[in-house]
């Protein structure tokens, strides 16, 4: 039995991968953690963008690596992912944060009994590349509506997989967001037009 959701517009996370990919992905990061790899790079950047004890939305959280690192830094974390296998792994490996199964394109946390707004959000691990085709602006807009005014959103993804930085900039503009910073890596190395990865810090409207 597959873990693929029944939907008319299925995220690329399911359509672009073979059966068993989710299990492989989970075990990959468990192995890296056991070997002592530094898996907290994204969390360090988010931690610098928000106040202590902030409420963080980990959108497309996968098996919980980034959200767990933010939780260890004292933040309140709610992670959301469309893949129930990844959420099960997050709950097993990283107790503390709240982990929920939901499609980011239809995200409505108030309907899931989590109406509180967030102080910031993160989309790590190439989340933008694994959305259903054509839903980038919709996803960014849904996330923005869950944040307080003037809140940061950090988004990182590879630029060599069919979704360009220009596509992304069009989507974020449609979502009513602005770019505050752009880097080539999560450790804030300078971004150039020849960079093969982009980390963008977006900002919701100060007017709410």
N, C-alpha and C positions, 0 to 999 in steps of 0.2 A: 504493500500500500504506500503510495507516495505522499509526501508532506506538502505537495503543491496545493495552493488554495484554489477554490472554485471562484473564478472571477473572469469577467469579460476582457479585462486588461491586466494581464499577468506580469508582475515585475520580472525584469531580466535576470534577477537572482535565480529564478527557477528556469527560465527558458534558455539561458546561456550556459547552463551547467548540466552535467550528467547526474543521474541518480547516484547518491552517495557522496556528493560534493560537500553537503552540509556536515556530515560526519567527519570527513577529511579535514575540513576547515576547523572544526572544534578541536580535533586532536592535534592539529598543527600548532595552535596557540597554547594548548596544554603542554606540549613538548617544549616549546620555546620558553614558557614560564618555568618549567622544571629545570631547564638548563641555565636559568638565570639571565635570559635576554632582557634588554631594556625595552619594555613594552609601554612605557608611560609618557612617551614624547608628546602625544596629542594632549594628554591630561595636563602636562606642565604648561602648555600654552593657554588652555582654557582657564586654568587656575590663575594665571596672570591677568586674565581679562575680566574677572569677576571679583566681587568682594568675598571675604571669608563667609563660610556657611551659606553659600548661595544655593538656590534651587536650579539644577541643571537638567535639561532635557537631552538625553543621549538618543538621537534619532537615527535609526538603523544601527542599533547597538550591537548586533551580532551576539557572540557568546559573552559579552559583558566586560571585555578587557578595559576599555577606556572609562566606562562608568564606574567600574570597581576602583580604578586608580583615583578618580575624583572623589569617590566616597571615602577612601582612605585619607584624603586631604581635608576631610571635614565637611564636604558639600552634601546636600540632599540631592539624590539622583533618581530620576525615573527614566528607564530605558525602554525603547519600543523597537520591535523588529517584526517583519512580516513572516519570518520563518519560525514556526513553533519549536523546531529542534534546537535552534540557536538560543531561544529563550529558555528552554529546559536546561541547557548547559549553563547559561548565566545564573539561573536560580540555584543550580547544584554547586557551581564553583565560586560564586560571589554573593553570598547572603549579605543582606543589608540594604542595597538599593531595591527599588520596586521595578520589576521586569514584566512587560506586557506584550502580548501579541497583537499587532495592528498594522494595517497598510498605511504608510505615510501619506498616500494620496487621498485617503479618507479619514485622516486623523481627527478624532474628536474625543479628547480625554475627559471632558466634562460628562459626556455620555457614558464613560467608563468609571465614573465616580471619582475623578481626579480633576476638579475644576480650578485648582490654584494655578496662577500664572508662574512662569519661570523667569529667572534672572539671566539666562543664557542658554544656548543650545550648541551641540556639536554634531556634525555629520562626518565621521571619519571612515576609513576603510573603503573608499570608493563608492560610498552609498549612492551618489548621483548617477553612477554608471549602471547601477542595477535596478533603477526604477523602471516602471512600465514606460514604453516609448511615449514621448510627448507630454509627460507629466511633471517635468522639472519645475516649472513655474507654479503648478498646483501644489506640489509638495512644499516648496519654499514658503508659499503663502499660508498653507496649513500650519507649518511650524511657527511662522511669525505671529499668527493669531493666538498662539499659546504663550507668548512672551509678553513681559511688561514693555512699556515704551522705552526706547533708547537701550535696548538689550543687544549684546553681541551674539552672532551666530558664526561659528568657525566651520568651514567646509573644505575638505581636501579630497582631491581625486587626480588620477593620472590623465594626461592629455593626449594619449596615443591610442585611444580606444573608441573613437567615433563620436565623442561628445567634447567639443572644443571649448576653450575659454570664452569664445565669442557666443556660443550657444548658451553657456552658463550666464554670461552677463545679460543676455536678452531675457533669460528666465528670471533672474533676480530683479531686473527692472520691472518686469510684469508683476512680480510679487510685491512691489513697493519697497524694496530693500536697496541699500546703497553699500558700496565697497569702501571700507575704511582702511584696510591694509591688504596687501597681497604679497605672499612669500613663495619661494620655490620648495620649501620643506617645512615641516612642523617645528624645526628649531630655527625658524625665521631667517634662513639664508635668502638673499635677494632674488626676486623673481624677474626674469627677462622673457622676451618673446620666444626665446629658444629653450626655455625650461620645459621639461617633460612632465612636470607635476606642478600643481598650484594649490596653495592653501590661502583661502580668502576669508578675511574677517569682515562680515557684513554687520549692518546695524539697522535695527528697527527704527521707525520714525520716533523722534523725540516727542511728538505730539500724541503718541499712543495709537 
